[in-house]
């Protein structure tokens, strides 16, 4: 019997009166579950948990930004690097392929190393990829930067929701985990704004692709200061 059904059978009889026979039949396990449920509802959301969730959710923002910004950057890259249609497909596709690989590796590293080290590794990939793209002078450096970014995207997509969920009080867990999805959409929106802002700037694609190193460094520093997921420990 589910906890909610147990609770209903304990508290009320069909005629709306307290059912003493049901109360007498309650087990010690049922009583403990009901007590923990009441305690969870009284749990307050602390600023520490909010900050922890926001720092981890930067991974979602970078996920959205790095997958969205390439659409605007390609317009400038095509002209500056004389890219063919095939070259453009490689620039877009290699990040997606690397993200798939990163997602698979994320499950392994989060279990073997922990959630926190995996997110620090993801922030490193985000930062390194942004630096490579900002300083790129050849097509192959562009590919390398996009590949590294894709690994960061894959790691973040696997581990950010788990880290937030495991670090949050049960009553607020669902709300806080949705920050990951919200920041993905926010990152895509900001990417379109940045692309528009630098569309008329000489080599503006460098700023479009490289500015992501700012939030990625913030994420890395923040994760160094935050604790490991308590569920993992």
KAVENZI-V925341 format. One record per residue. N is the residue number from 1. PHI is phi in radians with two decimals (999 if undefined). Layout:
# KAVENZI-V925341
N/PHI + N/PHI
This chain:
# KAVENZI-V925341
1/999 + 2/-1.20 + 3/-1.09 + 4/-1.12 + 5/-1.19 + 6/-1.06 + 7/-1.08 + 8/-1.12 + 9/-1.20 + 10/-1.31 + 11/-1.51 + 12/-2.41 + 13/-1.63 + 14/-1.00 + 15/-1.54 + 16/1.56 + 17/-1.61 + 18/-1.15 + 19/-1.65 + 20/-1.23 + 21/-1.18 + 22/-1.21 + 23/-1.08 + 24/-1.22 + 25/-1.53 + 26/-1.14 + 27/-1.61 + 28/-1.12 + 29/-1.15 + 30/-1.07 + 31/-1.09 + 32/-1.15 + 33/-1.15 + 34/-1.14 + 35/-1.13 + 36/-1.18 + 37/-1.13 + 38/-1.12 + 39/-1.14 + 40/-1.06 + 41/-1.17 + 42/-1.60 + 43/-1.14 + 44/-1.62 + 45/-1.45 + 46/-1.58 + 47/-1.10 + 48/-1.07 + 49/-1.16 + 50/-1.11 + 51/-1.11 + 52/-1.00 + 53/-1.15 + 54/-1.16 + 55/-1.12 + 56/-1.12 + 57/-1.21 + 58/-1.01 + 59/-1.04 + 60/-1.20 + 61/-1.05 + 62/-1.18 + 63/-0.96 + 64/-1.16 + 65/-1.14 + 66/-1.24 + 67/-1.48 + 68/-1.62 + 69/-1.22 + 70/-1.11 + 71/-1.11 + 72/-1.40 + 73/-1.16 + 74/-1.05 + 75/-1.08 + 76/-1.35 + 77/-1.12 + 78/-1.03 + 79/-1.31 + 80/-1.32 + 81/-1.89 + 82/0.92 + 83/-1.37 + 84/-1.47 + 85/-1.05 + 86/-1.13 + 87/-1.08 + 88/-1.13 + 89/-1.12 + 90/-1.14 + 91/-1.09 + 92/-1.36 + 93/-1.22 + 94/-1.17 + 95/-1.21 + 96/-1.16 + 97/-1.12 + 98/-1.17 + 99/-1.14 + 100/-1.10 + 101/-1.15 + 102/-1.08 + 103/-1.12 + 104/-1.19 + 105/-1.20 + 106/-1.05 + 107/-1.12 + 108/-1.25 + 109/-1.22 + 110/-1.19 + 111/-1.44 + 112/-1.51 + 113/-1.72 + 114/2.09 + 115/-1.18 + 116/-1.04 + 117/-1.02 + 118/-1.17 + 119/-1.24 + 120/-1.13 + 121/-1.10 + 122/-1.08 + 123/-1.13 + 124/-1.11 + 125/-1.11 + 126/-1.05 + 127/-1.20 + 128/-1.08 + 129/-1.08 + 130/-1.14 + 131/-1.13 + 132/-1.07 + 133/-1.24 + 134/-1.13 + 135/-1.76 + 136/-1.07 + 137/-2.13 + 138/-2.33 + 139/-1.07 + 140/-1.21 + 141/-1.21 + 142/-1.08 + 143/-1.10 + 144/-1.07 + 145/-1.11 + 146/-1.18 + 147/-1.12 + 148/-1.12 + 149/-1.05 + 150/-1.06 + 151/-1.09 + 152/-1.11 + 153/-1.07 + 154/-1.12 + 155/-1.09 + 156/-1.11 + 157/-1.11 + 158/-1.49 + 159/-1.78 + 160/-0.99 + 161/-1.05 + 162/-1.15 + 163/-1.12 + 164/-1.13 + 165/-1.10 + 166/-1.28 + 167/-1.73 + 168/-1.83 + 169/-1.07 + 170/-0.98 + 171/-1.21 + 172/-1.89 + 173/-1.04 + 174/-1.07 + 175/-1.10 + 176/-1.24 + 177/-1.17 + 178/-1.14 + 179/-1.03 + 180/-1.08 + 181/-1.14 + 182/-1.13 + 183/-1.28 + 184/-1.07 + 185/-1.12 + 186/-1.10 + 187/-1.09 + 188/-1.16 + 189/-1.16 + 190/-1.09 + 191/-1.05 + 192/-1.17 + 193/-1.17 + 194/-1.12 + 195/-1.06 + 196/-1.16 + 197/-1.17 + 198/-1.84 + 199/-1.15 + 200/-1.82 + 201/-1.55 + 202/-1.07 + 203/0.91 + 204/-1.10 + 205/-1.06 + 206/-1.11 + 207/-1.26 + 208/-1.01 + 209/-1.50 + 210/-1.53 + 211/-1.16 + 212/-1.16 + 213/-1.17 + 214/-1.16 + 215/-1.15 + 216/-1.22 + 217/-1.16 + 218/-1.06 + 219/-1.12 + 220/-1.10 + 221/-1.13 + 222/-1.09 + 223/-1.16 + 224/-1.11 + 225/-1.60 + 226/-1.64 + 227/-1.38 + 228/-1.25 + 229/-1.04 + 230/-1.13 + 231/-1.19 + 232/-1.17 + 233/-1.10
